[in-house]
Amino acid sequence: MIGSLPFFLNYIIPFLAVLTVIVFVHEMGHYLVARWNRVAIDAFSIGFGPELLGWNDRHGTRWRISAIPLGGYVKFRGDMNAASVPDPDAAKDLSPQDASRLFSNKTVWQRMAIVVAGPMANFLFTFAVLYIMLVSYGQHTLDPTIGEVLPGSAAEEAGFLPEDRILSVDSYAVRGFSDFQRLVATSPDRQVRIVVERNSQPVELFVTPQPQSSMTNFGREIKIGVIGVSRNVGEDDIFLYHPGPIEAVGMTFEEMRFIVDRTLAFIGDLFVGRGDLDQIAGPVGMAQISGEVATIGLLALVNLTALLSLNIGLINLFPVPMLDGGHLLYYLFEAIRGRPLSQRVQEIGYRVGFALVCTLMVFTLVNDLV
Protein backbone atom coordinates (compact mmCIF):
# COMPACT_ATOMS: atom_id res chain seq x y z
CA MET A 1 0.00 0.00 0.00
CA ILE A 2 1.21 3.53 -0.80
CA GLY A 3 2.71 5.04 2.30
CA SER A 4 3.80 1.74 3.90
CA LEU A 5 7.19 1.88 2.14
CA PRO A 6 9.80 4.65 1.88
CA PHE A 7 9.24 7.26 -0.86
CA PHE A 8 12.17 5.84 -2.83
CA LEU A 9 10.62 2.38 -3.04
CA ASN A 10 7.04 3.59 -3.49
CA TYR A 11 7.65 6.08 -6.30
CA ILE A 12 11.22 6.43 -7.55
CA ILE A 13 11.89 2.81 -8.47
CA PRO A 14 8.69 2.36 -10.54
CA PHE A 15 9.29 5.75 -12.19
CA LEU A 16 12.89 4.89 -13.09
CA ALA A 17 11.80 1.49 -14.39
CA VAL A 18 9.20 3.10 -16.66
CA LEU A 19 11.54 5.87 -17.83
CA THR A 20 14.46 3.50 -18.45
CA VAL A 21 12.37 1.25 -20.69
CA ILE A 22 11.05 4.20 -22.71
CA VAL A 23 14.50 5.78 -23.10
CA PHE A 24 16.12 2.46 -24.02
CA VAL A 25 13.48 1.76 -26.69
CA HIS A 26 13.82 5.28 -28.13
CA GLU A 27 17.61 5.32 -28.27
CA MET A 28 17.77 1.75 -29.56
CA GLY A 29 15.73 2.90 -32.55
CA HIS A 30 18.39 5.53 -33.34
CA TYR A 31 21.17 3.03 -32.68
CA LEU A 32 19.89 0.22 -34.91
CA VAL A 33 19.12 2.38 -37.93
CA ALA A 34 22.49 4.13 -37.53
CA ARG A 35 24.21 0.73 -37.50
CA TRP A 36 22.29 -0.32 -40.63
CA ASN A 37 23.60 2.84 -42.31
CA ARG A 38 27.19 2.13 -41.18
CA VAL A 39 27.48 5.11 -38.85
CA ALA A 40 30.22 4.96 -36.21
CA ILE A 41 28.72 5.30 -32.72
CA ASP A 42 30.81 6.49 -29.79
CA ALA A 43 28.32 6.06 -26.94
CA PHE A 44 24.90 4.73 -25.99
CA SER A 45 23.88 6.19 -22.65
CA ILE A 46 20.91 5.70 -20.35
CA GLY A 47 20.94 8.91 -18.34
CA PHE A 48 23.16 11.98 -18.46
CA GLY A 49 26.14 13.19 -16.49
CA PRO A 50 28.95 11.13 -14.92
CA GLU A 51 29.13 7.47 -15.87
CA LEU A 52 28.19 4.99 -13.12
CA LEU A 53 28.69 1.81 -15.10
CA GLY A 54 29.95 1.18 -18.60
CA TRP A 55 31.57 -1.19 -21.06
CA ASN A 56 32.85 -1.17 -24.65
CA ASP A 57 31.52 -3.46 -27.36
CA ARG A 58 33.48 -4.84 -30.30
CA HIS A 59 32.32 -1.96 -32.53
CA GLY A 60 33.92 0.63 -30.24
CA THR A 61 30.65 1.88 -28.73
CA ARG A 62 30.69 2.77 -25.04
CA TRP A 63 27.50 1.56 -23.33
CA ARG A 64 26.81 3.67 -20.26
CA ILE A 65 24.51 3.96 -17.31
CA SER A 66 24.87 7.56 -16.13
CA ALA A 67 24.11 9.39 -12.90
CA ILE A 68 21.14 11.54 -13.96
CA PRO A 69 18.44 9.09 -15.11
CA LEU A 70 16.15 11.61 -16.84
CA GLY A 71 16.72 10.65 -20.45
CA GLY A 72 19.50 9.25 -22.58
CA TYR A 73 21.33 9.65 -25.87
CA VAL A 74 23.25 8.00 -28.69
CA LYS A 75 26.41 9.94 -29.56
CA PHE A 76 27.56 9.50 -33.14
CA ARG A 77 31.19 9.93 -34.06
CA GLY A 78 31.69 13.51 -35.23
CA ASP A 79 29.13 14.99 -32.85
CA MET A 80 30.31 17.67 -30.43
CA ASN A 81 27.83 16.62 -27.73
CA ALA A 82 24.90 14.39 -26.82
CA ALA A 83 22.51 16.72 -28.67
CA SER A 84 24.11 15.65 -32.00
CA VAL A 85 25.53 19.09 -32.79
CA PRO A 86 27.99 18.30 -35.63
CA ASP A 87 31.69 19.09 -35.22
CA PRO A 88 32.88 20.80 -38.43
CA ASP A 89 36.46 19.66 -37.77
CA ALA A 90 35.66 16.01 -37.06
CA ALA A 91 36.84 14.65 -40.43
CA LYS A 92 40.14 16.56 -40.63
CA ASP A 93 42.44 13.82 -39.38
CA LEU A 94 40.40 10.80 -40.52
CA SER A 95 41.00 8.49 -43.45
CA PRO A 96 38.38 8.58 -46.24
CA GLN A 97 37.00 5.24 -45.00
CA ASP A 98 36.62 6.47 -41.41
CA ALA A 99 35.23 9.82 -42.56
CA SER A 100 32.52 8.02 -44.53
CA ARG A 101 31.23 6.55 -41.24
CA LEU A 102 30.57 9.97 -39.70
CA PHE A 103 26.90 10.76 -39.19
CA SER A 104 27.37 14.20 -40.72
CA ASN A 105 28.75 12.64 -43.94
CA LYS A 106 25.72 10.44 -44.55
CA THR A 107 23.09 11.54 -47.03
CA VAL A 108 20.35 13.79 -45.74
CA TRP A 109 17.83 10.95 -46.22
CA GLN A 110 19.94 8.56 -44.16
CA ARG A 111 20.23 11.13 -41.38
CA MET A 112 16.47 11.72 -41.45
CA ALA A 113 15.86 7.96 -41.22
CA ILE A 114 18.19 7.68 -38.21
CA VAL A 115 16.54 10.60 -36.43
CA VAL A 116 12.96 9.47 -37.03
CA ALA A 117 13.83 5.92 -35.92
CA GLY A 118 13.73 6.93 -32.24
CA PRO A 119 10.09 8.06 -32.16
CA MET A 120 9.12 5.21 -34.50
CA ALA A 121 10.62 2.73 -32.03
CA ASN A 122 8.43 4.26 -29.29
CA PHE A 123 5.36 3.88 -31.50
CA LEU A 124 6.18 0.25 -32.36
CA PHE A 125 6.77 -0.56 -28.70
CA THR A 126 3.40 0.92 -27.76
CA PHE A 127 1.65 -1.02 -30.52
CA ALA A 128 3.30 -4.29 -29.51
CA VAL A 129 2.42 -3.92 -25.82
CA LEU A 130 -1.20 -2.83 -26.40
CA TYR A 131 -1.75 -5.51 -29.04
CA ILE A 132 -0.34 -8.33 -26.91
CA MET A 133 -2.36 -7.27 -23.88
CA LEU A 134 -5.56 -6.99 -25.93
CA VAL A 135 -5.13 -10.41 -27.56
CA SER A 136 -4.00 -12.08 -24.34
CA TYR A 137 -6.38 -10.59 -21.80
CA GLY A 138 -9.26 -9.19 -23.83
CA GLN A 139 -11.35 -6.18 -22.88
CA HIS A 140 -14.15 -5.89 -20.36
CA THR A 141 -17.18 -4.43 -22.13
CA LEU A 142 -20.55 -2.97 -21.16
CA ASP A 143 -23.17 -2.48 -23.87
CA PRO A 144 -23.12 1.25 -24.79
CA THR A 145 -26.85 1.86 -24.35
CA ILE A 146 -28.00 5.00 -22.51
CA GLY A 147 -30.16 4.26 -19.50
CA GLU A 148 -31.10 7.77 -18.35
CA VAL A 149 -30.79 11.31 -19.67
CA LEU A 150 -30.61 13.84 -16.83
CA PRO A 151 -33.12 16.72 -17.01
CA GLY A 152 -31.58 20.04 -18.00
CA SER A 153 -28.33 18.39 -19.10
CA ALA A 154 -26.32 19.00 -22.26
CA ALA A 155 -27.43 15.56 -23.47
CA GLU A 156 -31.11 16.44 -23.13
CA GLU A 157 -30.58 19.70 -24.99
CA ALA A 158 -28.73 17.84 -27.77
CA GLY A 159 -31.60 15.37 -28.20
CA PHE A 160 -30.36 12.17 -26.55
CA LEU A 161 -32.99 9.68 -25.43
CA PRO A 162 -33.00 6.64 -23.13
CA GLU A 163 -32.27 3.41 -25.02
CA ASP A 164 -30.10 5.23 -27.58
CA ARG A 165 -27.20 2.92 -28.40
CA ILE A 166 -23.91 4.75 -28.99
CA LEU A 167 -22.18 3.77 -32.24
CA SER A 168 -19.35 6.30 -32.51
CA VAL A 169 -17.93 9.53 -31.10
CA ASP A 170 -15.99 11.78 -33.49
CA SER A 171 -15.57 8.80 -35.86
CA TYR A 172 -14.14 6.59 -33.08
CA ALA A 173 -16.03 3.31 -32.92
CA VAL A 174 -17.69 2.71 -29.54
CA ARG A 175 -17.63 -0.93 -28.47
CA GLY A 176 -18.59 -0.41 -24.85
CA PHE A 177 -20.00 2.19 -22.50
CA SER A 178 -16.52 2.84 -21.07
CA ASP A 179 -15.34 3.83 -24.57
CA PHE A 180 -18.17 6.35 -24.74
CA GLN A 181 -17.38 7.73 -21.28
CA ARG A 182 -13.69 8.13 -22.07
CA LEU A 183 -14.29 9.88 -25.40
CA VAL A 184 -16.69 12.34 -23.78
CA ALA A 185 -14.56 12.83 -20.65
CA THR A 186 -11.51 13.84 -22.73
CA SER A 187 -13.47 16.52 -24.62
CA PRO A 188 -14.50 19.17 -22.08
CA ASP A 189 -15.74 22.38 -23.73
CA ARG A 190 -15.22 20.83 -27.18
CA GLN A 191 -18.14 19.90 -29.41
CA VAL A 192 -18.28 16.23 -30.35
CA ARG A 193 -20.27 14.40 -33.00
CA ILE A 194 -22.03 11.32 -31.68
CA VAL A 195 -23.86 8.76 -33.80
CA VAL A 196 -26.48 6.70 -31.98
CA GLU A 197 -28.74 3.88 -33.07
CA ARG A 198 -32.41 4.72 -32.48
CA ASN A 199 -35.21 2.47 -33.70
CA SER A 200 -32.64 0.59 -35.82
CA GLN A 201 -31.65 3.83 -37.58
CA PRO A 202 -28.45 5.89 -37.17
CA VAL A 203 -29.01 9.37 -35.73
CA GLU A 204 -26.31 12.06 -35.65
CA LEU A 205 -26.17 14.34 -32.60
CA PHE A 206 -23.84 17.17 -31.60
CA VAL A 207 -23.10 18.01 -27.99
CA THR A 208 -20.49 20.00 -26.04
CA PRO A 209 -19.44 18.18 -22.85
CA GLN A 210 -19.49 20.47 -19.82
CA PRO A 211 -16.27 20.69 -17.76
CA GLN A 212 -16.40 19.15 -14.32
CA SER A 213 -13.66 18.65 -11.74
CA SER A 214 -13.04 15.05 -10.80
CA MET A 215 -10.59 13.18 -8.60
CA THR A 216 -8.69 10.24 -10.02
CA ASN A 217 -8.29 7.02 -8.07
CA PHE A 218 -4.90 8.39 -7.01
CA GLY A 219 -6.16 11.69 -5.63
CA ARG A 220 -5.18 13.90 -8.59
CA GLU A 221 -7.75 16.52 -9.60
CA ILE A 222 -8.51 16.67 -13.31
CA LYS A 223 -11.08 18.39 -15.53
CA ILE A 224 -13.35 16.04 -17.48
CA GLY A 225 -16.28 16.48 -19.84
CA VAL A 226 -19.80 15.31 -18.91
CA ILE A 227 -23.05 15.45 -20.87
CA GLY A 228 -25.52 14.12 -18.32
CA VAL A 229 -26.29 10.50 -19.20
CA SER A 230 -26.01 7.35 -17.12
CA ARG A 231 -26.47 3.63 -17.38
CA ASN A 232 -27.55 1.10 -14.77
CA VAL A 233 -25.16 -1.84 -14.51
CA GLY A 234 -26.33 -5.31 -13.55
CA GLU A 235 -24.18 -8.28 -12.61
CA ASP A 236 -24.58 -9.89 -16.02
CA ASP A 237 -24.15 -6.71 -18.10
CA ILE A 238 -20.33 -6.72 -18.17
CA PHE A 239 -18.62 -9.32 -20.30
CA LEU A 240 -15.06 -10.03 -21.42
CA TYR A 241 -14.54 -9.49 -25.14
CA HIS A 242 -11.62 -11.27 -26.85
CA PRO A 243 -10.93 -9.86 -30.33
CA GLY A 244 -9.29 -12.03 -32.95
CA PRO A 245 -5.68 -11.32 -34.02
CA ILE A 246 -6.77 -9.36 -37.12
CA GLU A 247 -9.47 -7.33 -35.35
CA ALA A 248 -7.03 -6.56 -32.54
CA VAL A 249 -4.71 -4.82 -35.03
CA GLY A 250 -7.41 -2.32 -35.93
CA MET A 251 -8.43 -1.86 -32.29
CA THR A 252 -4.82 -1.20 -31.28
CA PHE A 253 -4.30 1.36 -34.05
CA GLU A 254 -7.55 3.06 -33.07
CA GLU A 255 -6.42 3.24 -29.43
CA MET A 256 -3.13 4.82 -30.47
CA ARG A 257 -4.93 7.25 -32.79
CA PHE A 258 -7.17 8.25 -29.90
CA ILE A 259 -4.20 8.97 -27.61
CA VAL A 260 -2.40 11.01 -30.28
CA ASP A 261 -5.57 12.91 -31.14
CA ARG A 262 -6.34 13.78 -27.53
CA THR A 263 -2.73 14.74 -26.82
CA LEU A 264 -2.62 17.14 -29.77
CA ALA A 265 -6.06 18.51 -28.84
CA PHE A 266 -4.87 19.17 -25.29
CA ILE A 267 -1.75 20.98 -26.55
CA GLY A 268 -3.94 23.02 -28.91
CA ASP A 269 -6.19 23.96 -25.98
CA LEU A 270 -3.14 25.22 -24.08
CA PHE A 271 -2.26 27.59 -26.92
CA VAL A 272 -5.76 29.10 -26.96
CA GLY A 273 -5.96 29.35 -23.17
CA ARG A 274 -8.55 26.61 -22.74
CA GLY A 275 -6.25 23.85 -21.44
CA ASP A 276 -6.00 22.81 -17.81
CA LEU A 277 -2.39 23.42 -16.72
CA ASP A 278 -2.91 21.24 -13.64
CA GLN A 279 -3.00 18.21 -15.90
CA ILE A 280 0.62 18.73 -16.99
CA ALA A 281 2.87 16.41 -15.00
CA GLY A 282 6.64 16.70 -14.64
CA PRO A 283 9.18 14.34 -13.05
CA VAL A 284 7.61 14.51 -9.59
CA GLY A 285 4.09 13.99 -10.93
CA MET A 286 5.20 11.11 -13.14
CA ALA A 287 7.00 9.49 -10.21
CA GLN A 288 3.81 9.68 -8.18
CA ILE A 289 1.66 8.31 -11.00
CA SER A 290 4.14 5.48 -11.70
CA GLY A 291 4.29 4.51 -8.04
CA GLU A 292 0.53 4.52 -7.64
CA VAL A 293 -0.08 2.55 -10.84
CA ALA A 294 2.54 0.03 -9.68
CA THR A 295 0.34 -0.74 -6.66
CA ILE A 296 -2.38 -1.96 -9.03
CA GLY A 297 -0.08 -4.53 -10.57
CA LEU A 298 2.64 -5.19 -13.09
CA LEU A 299 0.27 -5.22 -16.07
CA ALA A 300 -1.01 -1.75 -15.18
CA LEU A 301 2.56 -0.47 -14.99
CA VAL A 302 3.39 -2.06 -18.35
CA ASN A 303 0.31 -0.44 -19.87
CA LEU A 304 1.35 2.96 -18.45
CA THR A 305 4.82 2.49 -19.92
CA ALA A 306 3.35 1.82 -23.35
CA LEU A 307 1.09 4.89 -23.25
CA LEU A 308 3.92 7.15 -22.08
CA SER A 309 6.17 5.71 -24.79
CA LEU A 310 3.65 6.83 -27.41
CA ASN A 311 3.50 10.34 -25.94
CA ILE A 312 7.29 10.61 -25.68
CA GLY A 313 7.64 9.55 -29.31
CA LEU A 314 5.03 12.09 -30.37
CA ILE A 315 6.56 14.96 -28.40
CA ASN A 316 10.00 14.19 -29.81
CA LEU A 317 8.64 14.84 -33.30
CA PHE A 318 7.74 18.44 -32.43
CA PRO A 319 9.88 20.83 -34.55
CA VAL A 320 11.94 22.11 -31.62
CA PRO A 321 15.76 22.11 -31.83
CA MET A 322 17.21 19.63 -29.30
CA LEU A 323 14.32 17.27 -30.09
CA ASP A 324 14.25 14.82 -33.00
CA GLY A 325 11.68 16.98 -34.76
CA GLY A 326 14.11 19.89 -34.70
CA HIS A 327 16.79 17.79 -36.38
CA LEU A 328 14.26 16.65 -38.97
CA LEU A 329 13.39 20.28 -39.64
CA TYR A 330 17.05 21.13 -40.25
CA TYR A 331 17.43 18.17 -42.62
CA LEU A 332 14.25 19.09 -44.45
CA PHE A 333 15.66 22.56 -45.10
CA GLU A 334 18.87 20.92 -46.26
CA ALA A 335 16.99 18.62 -48.66
CA ILE A 336 15.11 21.59 -50.13
CA ARG A 337 18.11 23.96 -50.35
CA GLY A 338 20.62 21.33 -51.45
CA ARG A 339 23.04 22.29 -48.67
CA PRO A 340 22.89 22.31 -44.85
CA LEU A 341 22.08 25.35 -42.78
CA SER A 342 25.09 27.29 -41.56
CA GLN A 343 26.77 26.19 -38.36
CA ARG A 344 25.82 29.47 -36.70
CA VAL A 345 22.12 29.10 -37.53
CA GLN A 346 22.12 25.55 -36.17
CA GLU A 347 23.86 26.59 -32.96
CA ILE A 348 21.36 29.41 -32.39
CA GLY A 349 18.53 26.96 -32.94
CA TYR A 350 19.99 24.49 -30.43
CA ARG A 351 20.35 27.25 -27.82
CA VAL A 352 16.73 28.32 -28.33
CA GLY A 353 15.59 24.71 -28.15
CA PHE A 354 17.64 24.10 -25.01
CA ALA A 355 16.09 27.17 -23.38
CA LEU A 356 12.57 25.98 -24.30
CA VAL A 357 13.18 22.47 -22.95
CA CYS A 358 14.67 23.82 -19.72
CA THR A 359 11.77 26.25 -19.29
CA LEU A 360 9.28 23.41 -19.76
CA MET A 361 11.12 21.24 -17.23
CA VAL A 362 11.16 24.01 -14.64
CA PHE A 363 7.47 24.76 -15.25
CA THR A 364 6.42 21.12 -14.87
CA LEU A 365 8.51 20.73 -11.73
CA VAL A 366 6.97 23.83 -10.14
CA ASN A 367 3.52 22.72 -11.28
CA ASP A 368 4.06 19.32 -9.62
CA LEU A 369 5.21 20.85 -6.35
CA VAL A 370 2.42 23.46 -6.24
Protein Blocks (a to p, Z undefined) as FASTA:
>chain_A
ZZjacfklmmmmmmmmmmmmmmmmmmmmmmmmmmmnopacfbdcedehjdfbdcddfkop
acdddfblgbcddddehiablnopacfklmmmpcfklmmmpmklpcfklmmmmmmmmmmm
mmmmmmmmmmmmmmmnopadddfbdfbdcehiaklmnopaehiacfbgghiacfbfklmm
mmmmmmghiacdddddeehiacdddddddddddddfkopacddddehiacdddfklpccd
dddfklmmmmmmmmmmmmmmmmmmmmmmmmnopacfklpccfklmmmmmmmmmmnomklm
mmmmmmmmmmmmmmmmpccehiaklmmmmmmmmmmnopacdfklmmmmmmmmmmmmmmmm
mmmmmmmmZZ
